[in-house]
Amino acid sequence: MDALLQDLRYAARALLRSPGFAAMAILTLALGIGVNTTLFSTVDAVLLRPLPYADAGRLVSLWMNEPGASVNKETLEALRARTPSLQGLAGYSGWGFTLTGQGEPEALAGAKGTADLFRVLGARPLLGRTFLPEDGEPGRTPAVVLGHGLWRRRFGGDRGVVGRAITLDGNPAVVVGVMPAEFSFPTREAELWLPAPVDPANRGDYTTGYLTLVGRLRPGGSAEGAAAEARAVARGLRELHPDRYTDAFGREAAVVPLRDTLVGDTGAALLLLLGAVGFVLLIACLNVANLLLVRAAARGREMAVRAALGAGRGRVVRQLLTESSLLALLGGAAGLLLAYWGVQLLGGLLPAELPGADEVRIDARVLAFTAALSLGVGLLAGLAPALLASRTELGGALRERSGSGAGRGRWSWLRSALVPSQVALALVLTLGAGLMLRSFRELRAVDPGFRAGGVLTLRVLPPSAGYAEAERRVAYWDAVLSRLAALPGVESVGAIHLLPLGGSNWNPPLTIEGREDRPVVDWRVATPGYFATAGVPVLRGRGFTAADREGAPPVALVSATLARTLFPGEDPIGRRVHTGFEGKGNWVEIVGVVGDTRDQTLAGAPNPQMYRPQAQAAMNAMTVMVRSRLDPALLAPSAREAVWSVDRDVPVSDVQPLERVVAESIARPRLLVLLLGGFGALALLLGGIGIYGVVSYGADRRSREFGVRMALGARPGEVLRLVLAGAGRLAAVGLAAGVAASLALTRLLAGQLYGVRPTDPATYLAVAALLAAVVLLAAYLPARRATRVDPVVALRAD
């Protein structure tokens, strides 16, 4: 311990004697360690920490088809009975609720779940209880479990809330429990839960079910075994009910960890970013290693004196590694300050529904990671300089003038190797950023199928109890749309029950009269004015009119993609179809074909779509669109008041321009572009600084050579070209190595790219040219200085 303290005191004095060197090294390491700490804190909170449920590692999601597809109650019951690998299986569905009678009406996000949902999750309430099997029985007052945030916000944290009646969707409900603050399911936005009664007699069509499945593996059970059991159940249901279950049902059934479902594609993006900041840290390490090499070369006489006084090679190495470790720890401390700001910034950019996003912070785990990373960086950056500096030739070194740096040529090969390494690392990272930027530009250029400019959207949720009859719902929406249309500056109004790019989807199988195939379609309910307001063209036939009401012949519109793929070479107008939402045998006639819109994402091709008129398939909750000559933000207050003028107890939420909806649909790729672009810029900066240092040191060491050349008649331009040529050769090696590495590593980006290949030649050429320009600029400054060497001074100095 005494020896360590002695080494630390000596290292501190050595760094204080070279404040410029210390400041540059600490700043470089702070940047590299700071961004790594920021990303690690995010990955730790979202991907590494256990979910806030008991024994969360055994929680799984069960998908009978693709992720996101729901099942009906009969399917859930069959799976419960015949999947012995699962200790429990529950169903849930995200749900919107209207809370009234507790102040201003409020639209709340929540979920409906089967009675065993909380038991399967292993979640215990803070107050009261969770669901009992009888809570879902018909005729009983619904039980409701409150989220901690809602309990504190709307009920003041009153512990007597259990047993109190509240009004949800215009109906009474009894609060039976309150969940603890750490509980959130299925997203962080869910604030209350109601029972979803399981009635096997209510069979319906499997894709019109609304239940997503979550299960708990038995001890010793495996996801593969549970998936095989689910596929066997699906085979039995297909054989038993061929009219209700398609041939594809359950063939690709899968059981995956619940975390994978909750995190989604964001997990892969976070790991990608963590790898990117690892490249930034490697470049920072190379920079500091270069600084340490230069410093060790200048301390050759000092090392020789220490050796002459009896210090062994191991003792010298230990002292130099102590100095580099102290530098790294100071850089880590400065990096923590940068990470504190970075965590606040990144936390605000993460998707609101991401589990653990609100837990991103600098805590003991992150501090331990930063300390370990700093020590590792200190050893990595300092090991090679320490080993080389310890190989001291006593005779030559003791004859040197202090700081002359004789013998530096022994290490020039290592310093020269740093340039290609930095260039290669910077190229890989900058290429990734360039590909993401190209992809984002392609994504932004995608036509969503509607005109977002000048449109305000409002989510309006009339309570189901007050508008239980279809006639009342139709009358309510007629009144709301007429009040909005009368506002100054409004050009048109319309409504649709699921907003394009809004993140929700209803996708039942479509039955076509005279055919046996049942393709899945996106199903929407819209008012006649929706298509003109959204700018969706009617391509053939007609759109909806005011005459398409209850009692009139049932009609539907289909999208161009549906017409092209399901009716190739024939006219779909006049054909009869139905889905599970219309009910078996309740045929509706196709009267028109409209343009495609992107319902889920801009990156995917448009899905086949079917629209029903609101007056024939009356919905409660709808999203209203108002096209106006005014700024949508200025129209928002008057639009909200117009809705409330019809019924003050109806909550209005998500009041925002349609352009913001489109922007939020590409929030994740935008975040990747911003972060990867920032890391790429940082890599270029650090790489440029490192290249400048290597070339500058080499030019200083060759000052006598340049003096002789100029004394013999060489022109400054020739010396300039000589230095730049040397740097260019090193950079060319780095570019070649970087391109080779990028061809392999950028394939990891394939799942994040749209409209551009991971090997896009234009991006490779552009990034390589940019990096070559940075290298030349970094080399030009010391090369220019070398041309100003005075031959007399250089020769005299020797």
C-alpha positions in Angstrom: 0.0 0.0 0.0 2.8 2.4 0.8 4.4 1.7 -2.6 1.1 2.4 -4.3 0.6 5.7 -2.4 4.2 6.6 -3.3 3.5 5.9 -7.0 0.3 8.0 -6.9 2.1 11.0 -5.3 4.8 10.8 -7.9 2.3 10.4 -10.7 0.4 13.4 -9.5 3.5 15.5 -9.4 4.5 14.4 -12.9 1.1 15.3 -14.3 1.2 18.7 -12.6 4.6 19.4 -14.2 2.9 18.8 -17.6 -0.5 20.5 -17.3 -1.0 20.8 -21.1 -0.4 17.1 -21.6 -2.6 16.2 -18.7 -5.5 18.4 -19.8 -5.5 17.0 -23.3 -5.4 13.4 -22.2 -8.1 14.0 -19.5 -10.4 15.8 -22.0 -9.9 13.0 -24.6 -10.7 10.3 -22.1 -13.6 12.3 -20.7 -15.3 12.3 -24.1 -14.8 8.6 -24.6 -15.8 7.5 -21.1 -18.6 10.0 -20.9 -20.5 8.7 -23.9 -19.9 5.1 -22.9 -21.3 5.8 -19.4 -24.3 7.5 -20.9 -25.1 4.5 -23.1 -24.4 2.0 -20.4 -26.8 3.7 -18.0 -29.5 3.4 -20.6 -28.7 -0.2 -21.6 -28.5 -1.1 -17.9 -31.9 0.4 -17.1 -33.7 -1.0 -20.2 -32.0 -4.3 -21.0 -30.0 -5.5 -18.0 -32.0 -4.8 -14.9 -34.7 -7.4 -14.1 -38.2 -6.4 -14.9 -40.2 -5.3 -11.7 -41.9 -8.6 -11.4 -41.2 -11.6 -9.2 -38.8 -14.1 -10.9 -39.1 -12.0 -14.1 -36.7 -14.3 -16.0 -39.5 -16.9 -16.4 -42.0 -14.5 -17.9 -42.6 -14.9 -21.6 -44.8 -13.7 -24.4 -46.6 -16.3 -26.5 -47.4 -15.4 -30.1 -49.6 -17.6 -32.2 -48.7 -15.7 -35.4 -46.5 -12.7 -35.9 -45.7 -10.4 -32.8 -48.7 -8.1 -32.2 -51.4 -10.5 -33.4 -54.1 -11.1 -30.8 -56.1 -14.2 -30.0 -59.7 -14.8 -28.9 -60.8 -16.3 -25.6 -61.3 -19.8 -26.9 -57.7 -19.9 -28.0 -56.5 -18.8 -24.5 -58.5 -21.4 -22.8 -57.2 -24.2 -25.1 -53.6 -23.1 -24.5 -54.1 -22.9 -20.8 -55.3 -26.5 -20.7 -52.6 -28.0 -23.0 -49.3 -26.2 -22.4 -47.8 -28.0 -19.4 -44.5 -26.1 -19.8 -46.3 -22.9 -18.6 -47.1 -22.4 -14.9 -49.7 -19.8 -15.9 -51.0 -18.0 -19.0 -52.9 -14.8 -18.9 -54.4 -12.4 -21.6 -54.4 -8.7 -21.7 -55.1 -5.9 -24.1 -54.2 -2.2 -24.0 -57.3 -0.1 -23.5 -58.4 3.5 -23.4 -60.8 4.7 -20.6 -62.7 7.8 -19.9 -62.6 9.0 -16.2 -65.4 11.4 -15.2 -66.8 12.7 -12.0 -63.3 13.4 -10.5 -62.8 16.9 -11.9 -62.2 17.5 -15.6 -62.9 14.5 -17.8 -59.7 12.6 -18.6 -58.7 10.0 -21.2 -56.6 7.4 -19.5 -54.4 4.6 -21.0 -54.7 1.3 -19.3 -55.4 -2.4 -19.9 -57.9 -5.1 -19.6 -56.6 -8.4 -18.3 -57.8 -11.8 -17.3 -58.2 -12.5 -13.6 -54.8 -14.3 -13.3 -52.8 -11.5 -15.0 -51.3 -10.1 -11.8 -50.6 -13.6 -10.5 -48.8 -14.6 -13.6 -46.7 -11.4 -13.5 -46.0 -12.0 -9.8 -47.1 -8.5 -9.0 -48.6 -7.6 -5.5 -50.7 -4.5 -4.9 -49.6 -1.7 -2.6 -53.2 -1.4 -1.3 -56.2 -3.8 -1.5 -56.1 -6.7 -3.9 -55.9 -7.5 -7.6 -58.5 -9.4 -9.6 -60.6 -12.4 -8.5 -62.2 -14.8 -11.0 -65.7 -13.5 -10.1 -64.7 -9.9 -10.9 -65.3 -10.6 -14.6 -68.7 -12.2 -14.3 -71.6 -10.6 -16.2 -73.8 -8.3 -14.2 -71.1 -7.4 -11.5 -69.8 -3.9 -11.0 -66.4 -3.9 -12.7 -63.4 -4.0 -10.4 -60.6 -1.6 -11.1 -57.0 -1.5 -10.0 -55.3 1.9 -10.0 -51.8 2.7 -11.0 -49.7 4.5 -8.4 -49.3 7.7 -10.5 -53.1 8.0 -11.1 -53.8 7.3 -7.4 -51.5 10.1 -6.4 -52.6 12.5 -9.1 -56.4 12.2 -9.1 -57.1 10.8 -5.6 -54.4 12.6 -3.6 -52.8 9.3 -2.4 -55.9 8.7 -0.3 -55.5 5.2 1.3 -59.2 5.0 1.7 -59.7 4.9 -2.1 -60.1 1.1 -1.9 -63.8 0.3 -2.1 -64.7 3.7 -3.5 -66.9 3.9 -6.7 -65.6 5.8 -9.7 -67.0 6.4 -13.1 -65.2 4.9 -16.1 -66.7 5.2 -19.6 -69.9 6.4 -18.0 -70.3 3.2 -15.9 -69.6 2.7 -12.2 -66.5 0.7 -11.2 -65.2 -0.1 -7.8 -61.5 0.4 -6.8 -60.2 -2.8 -5.4 -56.5 -2.1 -5.3 -53.6 0.2 -6.0 -50.3 -1.0 -7.5 -46.9 0.1 -6.3 -44.9 2.9 -8.1 -42.6 0.5 -9.8 -45.3 -1.5 -11.5 -46.1 -0.7 -15.1 -47.7 -3.1 -17.6 -48.0 -3.4 -20.5 -46.4 0.1 -20.9 -45.3 2.9 -18.6 -48.4 4.8 -19.8 -50.9 2.3 -18.4 -52.6 3.8 -15.3 -55.4 1.4 -14.5 -56.5 -2.1 -15.1 -60.0 -3.7 -15.5 -60.9 -7.4 -15.8 -61.4 -8.9 -19.2 -64.0 -11.7 -18.7 -63.1 -15.0 -20.3 -66.2 -16.6 -21.8 -65.3 -19.6 -24.0 -68.8 -19.5 -25.5 -68.0 -16.2 -27.1 -65.9 -17.7 -29.8 -65.8 -15.3 -32.7 -62.9 -15.3 -35.1 -59.4 -15.8 -33.8 -58.0 -12.6 -35.3 -60.9 -10.5 -34.0 -59.8 -11.4 -30.4 -58.2 -8.7 -28.5 -56.0 -10.7 -26.1 -52.2 -10.7 -26.1 -50.7 -13.6 -24.1 -48.2 -13.5 -21.3 -47.1 -16.6 -19.5 -44.8 -17.9 -16.8 -42.5 -20.9 -17.5 -42.5 -23.7 -14.9 -39.2 -24.3 -13.1 -37.2 -26.3 -15.6 -39.6 -25.5 -18.5 -38.2 -24.1 -21.7 -39.5 -21.6 -24.2 -38.9 -24.1 -27.0 -41.0 -26.7 -25.3 -43.9 -24.2 -24.7 -43.7 -23.1 -28.3 -44.0 -26.8 -29.5 -47.0 -27.3 -27.3 -48.6 -24.1 -28.6 -48.2 -25.3 -32.2 -49.8 -28.6 -31.3 -52.8 -26.8 -29.8 -53.1 -24.7 -33.0 -53.2 -27.9 -35.1 -56.0 -29.2 -32.9 -58.0 -25.9 -33.2 -57.5 -25.9 -37.0 -58.8 -29.4 -37.3 -61.7 -28.8 -35.0 -62.8 -25.5 -36.4 -61.5 -25.2 -40.0 -64.1 -22.5 -40.7 -62.7 -20.2 -38.0 -59.0 -20.9 -37.9 -56.9 -20.4 -41.1 -54.3 -22.8 -42.3 -51.6 -20.4 -41.2 -52.8 -20.1 -37.6 -50.2 -21.2 -35.1 -47.7 -22.7 -37.6 -45.1 -20.1 -36.5 -46.1 -20.0 -32.8 -43.2 -18.7 -30.7 -42.4 -18.1 -27.0 -40.0 -15.3 -26.3 -38.9 -13.5 -23.2 -41.3 -10.9 -22.0 -38.6 -8.2 -22.0 -38.0 -8.8 -25.8 -41.7 -8.0 -26.4 -41.8 -4.9 -24.2 -38.5 -3.5 -25.5 -39.1 -4.4 -29.2 -36.6 -3.1 -31.8 -35.3 -0.5 -29.4 -33.2 -3.1 -27.7 -31.2 -3.8 -30.9 -30.8 -0.1 -31.5 -29.4 0.5 -28.0 -26.9 -2.4 -28.4 -25.9 -0.9 -31.7 -25.3 2.5 -30.1 -23.3 0.9 -27.3 -21.0 -0.7 -29.9 -20.6 2.7 -31.6 -19.5 4.4 -28.4 -17.1 1.6 -27.9 -15.4 2.6 -31.1 -15.3 6.2 -29.9 -13.5 5.0 -26.7 -11.0 3.0 -28.7 -10.1 6.0 -30.7 -9.7 8.0 -27.5 -7.5 5.2 -26.1 -5.3 5.4 -29.2 -5.0 9.2 -28.9 -3.9 8.9 -25.2 -1.5 6.1 -26.1 0.1 8.4 -28.6 0.4 11.2 -26.1 1.9 8.8 -23.6 4.4 7.5 -26.2 5.5 11.1 -27.0 5.8 11.8 -23.2 7.7 8.6 -22.6 10.1 9.3 -25.4 10.8 12.7 -23.9 11.5 11.1 -20.5 14.1 8.7 -21.7 16.9 10.2 -19.5 14.6 10.2 -16.4 13.8 6.5 -17.0 17.6 5.7 -17.4 18.4 7.5 -14.1 15.7 5.5 -12.3 17.1 2.3 -13.8 20.7 3.3 -12.8 19.5 3.9 -9.2 18.2 0.3 -9.0 14.6 0.5 -10.3 13.8 -2.7 -12.1 11.9 -2.8 -15.3 8.8 -4.0 -13.5 9.0 -1.0 -11.1 9.3 1.4 -14.0 6.3 -0.2 -15.8 4.2 0.0 -12.6 5.0 3.7 -12.1 4.1 4.5 -15.7 0.9 2.5 -15.5 0.0 4.3 -12.3 0.3 7.6 -14.2 -1.9 6.4 -17.0 -4.4 4.9 -14.6 -4.5 8.2 -12.7 -5.1 10.0 -16.0 -7.9 7.7 -16.8 -9.6 8.0 -13.4 -9.5 11.8 -13.8 -10.9 11.4 -17.3 -13.6 9.1 -15.9 -14.5 11.7 -13.2 -14.8 14.4 -15.9 -16.7 11.8 -18.1 -19.2 11.3 -15.3 -20.1 15.0 -15.4 -20.7 14.7 -19.2 -22.7 11.5 -18.6 -24.9 13.3 -16.1 -26.0 15.8 -18.8 -26.1 13.0 -21.4 -28.4 10.8 -19.4 -30.8 13.7 -18.9 -30.8 14.4 -22.7 -31.1 10.8 -23.8 -33.7 10.0 -21.2 -36.0 12.6 -22.8 -35.5 11.1 -26.2 -36.4 7.5 -25.4 -39.9 6.3 -26.3 -42.4 6.9 -23.5 -43.6 3.2 -23.6 -40.1 1.8 -23.2 -39.8 -0.2 -19.9 -37.0 1.2 -17.6 -36.7 4.4 -19.6 -37.7 6.4 -16.5 -35.0 4.6 -14.5 -32.1 5.8 -16.6 -29.8 7.6 -14.1 -26.3 7.7 -12.6 -26.4 5.2 -9.7 -24.0 2.9 -7.9 -24.0 0.3 -10.8 -23.1 3.0 -13.3 -20.4 4.4 -11.0 -18.9 1.0 -10.7 -19.0 0.5 -14.4 -17.3 3.9 -15.0 -14.6 3.2 -12.4 -13.9 -0.2 -14.0 -13.9 1.2 -17.5 -11.6 4.0 -16.5 -9.0 1.6 -14.9 -9.3 -0.6 -18.0 -8.7 2.3 -20.3 -5.7 3.5 -18.3 -4.1 0.1 -18.5 -5.0 -0.3 -22.2 -3.7 3.1 -23.2 -0.6 3.0 -21.0 0.6 -0.6 -21.3 2.5 -0.3 -24.6 4.2 3.1 -23.8 5.2 1.7 -20.4 6.7 -1.4 -21.8 8.6 0.5 -24.4 9.8 3.2 -22.0 11.1 0.5 -19.6 13.5 -0.8 -22.2 16.1 1.9 -21.5 19.7 1.8 -22.9 21.5 3.4 -20.0 24.6 4.6 -21.8 22.9 6.5 -24.6 20.1 7.7 -22.4 22.4 9.2 -19.7 24.4 11.0 -22.3 21.2 12.8 -23.6 20.3 16.3 -22.7 17.2 16.2 -20.6 14.1 16.1 -22.8 16.1 15.6 -26.0 14.3 12.5 -26.7 17.1 10.5 -28.3 16.1 7.0 -29.1 12.7 8.1 -30.1 13.0 6.3 -33.4 12.7 3.0 -31.7 9.0 3.8 -31.1 8.2 5.4 -34.4 6.7 2.2 -35.8 4.1 2.1 -33.0 3.2 5.8 -33.3 2.9 5.3 -37.1 0.6 2.3 -36.5 -1.8 4.5 -34.5 -2.7 6.6 -37.6 -4.2 3.7 -39.7 -5.9 2.3 -36.6 -7.6 5.6 -35.8 -8.6 6.1 -39.4 -10.0 2.6 -39.7 -12.1 3.0 -36.5 -13.3 6.4 -37.5 -14.3 5.2 -40.9 -16.4 2.3 -39.6 -18.2 4.6 -37.2 -18.7 7.4 -39.7 -19.9 5.0 -42.3 -22.6 3.7 -39.9 -23.7 7.3 -39.3 -23.7 8.0 -43.1 -25.8 4.9 -43.9 -28.3 5.8 -41.2 -28.5 9.4 -42.5 -29.1 8.1 -46.1 -31.7 5.7 -44.7 -33.5 8.5 -42.7 -33.6 10.7 -45.8 -35.2 7.9 -47.8 -37.7 7.3 -45.0 -38.6 10.9 -44.8 -39.2 11.0 -48.6 -41.8 8.2 -48.3 -45.3 9.3 -49.3 -47.6 8.3 -46.3 -50.6 8.4 -48.6 -52.1 11.5 -46.9 -51.4 15.2 -46.7 -50.3 16.1 -43.2 -49.8 19.8 -43.6 -52.4 22.1 -42.1 -54.3 19.3 -40.3 -55.1 19.2 -36.6 -55.9 15.9 -34.9 -57.9 15.3 -31.7 -58.6 12.0 -30.0 -62.2 12.1 -28.7 -63.5 9.4 -26.4 -67.3 9.5 -25.6 -68.0 7.3 -22.6 -69.6 4.0 -23.7 -72.4 4.2 -21.1 -73.7 7.5 -22.4 -73.5 6.4 -26.0 -74.3 2.7 -25.9 -76.8 2.9 -28.7 -75.5 3.3 -32.3 -78.0 6.1 -33.0 -76.7 8.2 -30.2 -73.1 7.7 -31.3 -73.9 8.6 -34.9 -75.8 11.7 -33.7 -72.9 12.7 -31.4 -70.4 12.6 -34.2 -72.6 14.4 -36.6 -72.9 17.2 -34.0 -69.2 17.3 -33.3 -68.1 17.4 -36.9 -70.7 20.2 -37.8 -69.4 22.3 -34.8 -65.8 21.9 -36.0 -66.7 22.7 -39.6 -68.2 26.0 -38.5 -65.0 27.2 -36.9 -63.3 30.2 -38.8 -60.7 29.1 -41.2 -61.7 25.4 -41.3 -61.8 23.9 -44.8 -63.0 20.3 -44.0 -63.4 17.9 -41.2 -63.5 14.1 -40.9 -62.8 11.3 -38.4 -61.3 7.9 -38.4 -61.2 5.4 -35.5 -57.5 4.5 -35.9 -55.2 7.3 -37.1 -52.7 6.4 -39.8 -49.2 6.0 -38.3 -50.8 6.2 -34.9 -49.4 2.9 -33.6 -52.7 0.9 -33.4 -54.2 -1.6 -35.8 -57.2 -3.8 -36.2 -56.4 -6.6 -38.7 -59.1 -9.3 -39.2 -59.2 -11.8 -42.0 -61.3 -10.9 -44.9 -63.8 -13.3 -46.4 -64.6 -12.7 -50.1 -67.8 -14.1 -51.5 -67.2 -17.1 -53.6 -63.6 -17.6 -52.4 -62.0 -19.7 -49.6 -58.9 -17.8 -48.9 -59.0 -15.3 -46.0 -56.3 -12.7 -46.3 -55.6 -10.4 -43.3 -56.5 -6.7 -43.9 -56.3 -3.4 -41.9 -59.8 -2.5 -40.9 -60.9 1.1 -40.3 -64.0 3.1 -39.7 -64.2 6.6 -41.2 -66.7 9.4 -41.8 -67.4 10.7 -45.3 -65.3 13.8 -44.8 -62.2 11.9 -43.7 -60.8 11.2 -47.2 -60.9 14.8 -48.4 -59.6 16.1 -45.1 -56.7 13.7 -45.0 -56.0 14.1 -48.7 -56.6 10.4 -49.6 -57.9 10.2 -53.1 -60.9 8.2 -54.3 -59.4 6.3 -57.3 -62.5 4.4 -58.6 -66.2 4.2 -57.8 -67.3 6.6 -55.0 -66.5 7.5 -51.5 -68.8 7.5 -48.5 -71.8 9.8 -48.4 -74.3 11.0 -45.8 -76.7 8.4 -47.3 -74.5 5.5 -46.1 -76.3 5.1 -42.8 -78.0 2.4 -40.7 -80.8 0.9 -42.8 -79.1 1.6 -46.1 -77.2 -1.2 -48.0 -73.9 -1.8 -46.1 -70.9 -0.6 -48.0 -67.1 -0.6 -47.8 -64.2 1.1 -49.5 -60.9 -0.8 -50.2 -57.4 0.5 -50.8 -55.5 0.3 -54.0 -53.2 -2.4 -52.6 -56.1 -4.5 -51.6 -57.8 -4.1 -55.0 -54.5 -5.0 -56.8 -53.5 -8.0 -54.7 -56.9 -9.6 -54.0 -58.7 -8.8 -57.3 -55.9 -8.9 -59.9 -57.2 -8.3 -63.4 -60.8 -7.7 -62.2 -62.9 -4.8 -60.8 -63.5 -5.1 -57.0 -66.5 -2.7 -57.1 -69.6 -4.6 -56.5 -67.9 -7.5 -54.9 -69.2 -8.6 -51.4 -66.9 -9.2 -48.4 -67.1 -9.3 -44.6 -64.8 -9.7 -41.6 -65.3 -10.9 -38.1 -66.3 -7.3 -37.2 -69.3 -7.5 -39.5 -70.1 -11.0 -38.4 -70.3 -14.2 -40.5 -72.6 -13.8 -43.5 -73.2 -10.1 -43.0 -71.9 -9.1 -46.5 -71.0 -5.6 -47.3 -70.5 -4.3 -50.9 -67.4 -2.6 -52.1 -68.4 0.7 -53.7 -65.0 2.4 -54.2 -61.2 2.2 -54.3 -59.1 4.8 -52.4 -55.4 5.5 -52.2 -53.1 3.6 -49.9 -52.0 5.0 -46.5 -49.3 3.8 -44.2 -51.1 2.6 -41.1 -48.2 1.3 -39.0 -44.9 2.5 -40.3 -43.4 4.5 -43.2 -40.8 1.7 -43.7 -43.2 -1.0 -44.7 -45.3 -1.4 -47.8 -48.9 -0.4 -47.5 -51.1 -3.1 -46.1 -54.4 -4.0 -47.8 -57.1 -1.8 -46.2 -60.8 -1.9 -45.8 -63.0 1.1 -44.6 -66.5 1.1 -43.2 -68.7 4.2 -42.8 -69.0 5.5 -39.2 -72.8 5.7 -39.6 -73.0 1.9 -40.3 -70.3 0.7 -37.9 -70.6 3.3 -35.2 -67.6 3.7 -33.0 -67.2 5.5 -29.7 -63.6 6.7 -29.8 -62.5 8.4 -33.0 -59.7 10.7 -34.0 -60.9 13.9 -35.6 -59.0 15.6 -38.4 -59.5 19.3 -39.0 -58.0 20.9 -42.1 -57.6 24.6 -41.8 -56.0 27.6 -43.4 -54.8 28.5 -39.9 -51.8 27.2 -38.0 -53.1 23.9 -36.4 -51.5 24.9 -33.1 -53.6 28.1 -33.1 -56.8 26.2 -33.9 -56.4 23.7 -31.0 -58.1 25.7 -28.2 -61.2 26.5 -30.2 -61.4 23.0 -31.6 -61.3 21.5 -28.1 -64.1 23.9 -27.0 -66.2 23.0 -30.0 -66.1 19.3 -29.0 -66.9 20.2 -25.4 -69.8 22.3 -26.6 -71.6 19.1 -27.6 -70.8 17.2 -24.3 -68.6 18.6 -21.6 -68.0 15.2 -20.0 -66.2 13.8 -23.1 -62.4 13.9 -22.8 -60.3 15.3 -25.6 -56.7 14.1 -25.8 -53.7 13.9 -28.2 -54.5 17.4 -29.6 -51.6 17.8 -32.1 -50.8 18.6 -35.7 -50.9 15.6 -38.0 -47.3 16.5 -39.0 -46.2 15.7 -35.5 -47.8 12.3 -35.7 -45.8 11.6 -38.9 -42.6 12.9 -37.1 -43.2 10.7 -34.1 -43.6 7.6 -36.3 -39.9 8.0 -37.3 -38.7 9.0 -33.9 -36.5 5.9 -33.4 -34.6 6.2 -36.7 -34.3 10.0 -36.0 -32.7 9.2 -32.6 -30.3 6.7 -34.2 -29.3 9.3 -36.8 -28.7 12.0 -34.2 -26.7 9.7 -31.9 -24.7 7.9 -34.5 -24.1 11.2 -36.3 -22.8 12.8 -33.1 -20.6 9.8 -32.4 -19.3 9.9 -35.9 -18.5 13.6 -35.6 -16.7 12.9 -32.3 -14.7 10.0 -33.9 -13.6 12.4 -36.7 -12.6 15.0 -34.1 -10.6 12.6 -32.0 -9.1 10.9 -35.0 -8.1 14.3 -36.4 -6.5 15.3 -33.2 -4.6 12.0 -33.0 -3.4 12.2 -36.5 -2.3 15.8 -36.0 -0.3 14.7 -32.9 1.5 11.8 -34.7 2.3 13.9 -37.8 3.4 16.9 -35.7 5.7 14.8 -33.6 7.2 13.1 -36.7 7.8 16.5 -38.4 9.5 17.9 -35.3 11.8 14.9 -35.1 12.7 15.4 -38.7 13.4 19.1 -38.4 17.2 18.6 -39.0 16.4 16.6 -42.1 14.1 19.3 -43.5 16.7 21.9 -42.7 19.4 20.0 -44.6 17.0 19.6 -47.6 16.1 23.2 -47.7 19.8 24.2 -47.3 20.5 22.1 -50.4 17.8 23.9 -52.4 14.6 22.1 -51.6 11.5 24.3 -51.9 8.9 24.5 -49.1 6.4 22.9 -51.4 8.6 19.8 -51.7 8.9 19.5 -47.9 5.1 20.0 -47.6 4.5 17.2 -50.1 7.0 14.9 -48.3 5.1 15.2 -45.0 1.7 14.9 -46.5 2.8 11.9 -48.6 3.9 10.1 -45.4 0.6 10.9 -43.7 -1.3 9.9 -46.9 0.3 6.5 -47.0 -0.7 5.8 -43.4 -4.2 7.1 -44.0 -4.5 4.9 -47.1 -3.7 1.8 -45.1 -6.3 2.9 -42.5 -8.9 3.6 -45.2 -8.4 0.1 -46.7 -8.6 -1.6 -43.3 -11.6 0.5 -42.4 -13.5 -0.4 -45.6 -12.7 -4.1 -45.1 -14.0 -3.9 -41.5 -17.0 -1.9 -42.6 -18.1 -4.4 -45.2 -18.5 -6.9 -42.3 -19.7 -4.7 -39.5 -22.2 -2.4 -41.3 -24.2 -5.5 -42.0 -25.3 -5.3 -38.4 -27.2 -2.2 -39.5 -29.2 -4.0 -42.1 -32.3 -4.3 -39.8 -32.2 -0.5 -39.1 -31.9 0.7 -42.7 -34.5 1.6 -45.2 -34.0 2.1 -48.9 -30.2 1.7 -48.7 -27.9 -1.3 -48.6 -25.2 -1.7 -45.9 -22.7 -1.8 -48.8 -24.0 1.4 -50.5 -21.1 2.5 -52.8 -22.1 6.2 -52.8 -22.0 6.3 -49.0 -18.7 4.5 -48.8 -17.1 6.9 -51.3 -18.5 10.0 -49.6 -17.4 9.0 -46.1 -14.0 7.9 -47.3 -13.5 11.2 -49.1 -14.6 13.1 -45.9 -12.2 11.1 -43.8 -9.4 11.6 -46.3 -10.0 15.4 -46.1 -9.9 15.3 -42.3 -6.6 13.4 -42.4 -5.1 15.8 -44.9 -6.2 18.8 -42.9 -4.8 17.3 -39.7 -1.5 16.6 -41.5 -1.4 19.9 -43.3 -1.0 22.1 -40.2 2.2 20.4 -38.9 3.5 20.0 -42.5 3.0 23.7 -43.1 5.0 24.4 -40.0 7.8 22.1 -41.2 8.2 24.2 -44.3 9.1 27.2 -42.1 12.2 25.5 -40.5 15.2 27.8 -40.6 18.1 25.6 -42.0 20.7 27.4 -39.9 18.8 27.0 -36.7 18.0 23.3 -37.4 21.7 22.5 -38.2 23.0 24.4 -35.1 20.5 22.6 -32.9 22.1 19.3 -33.8 
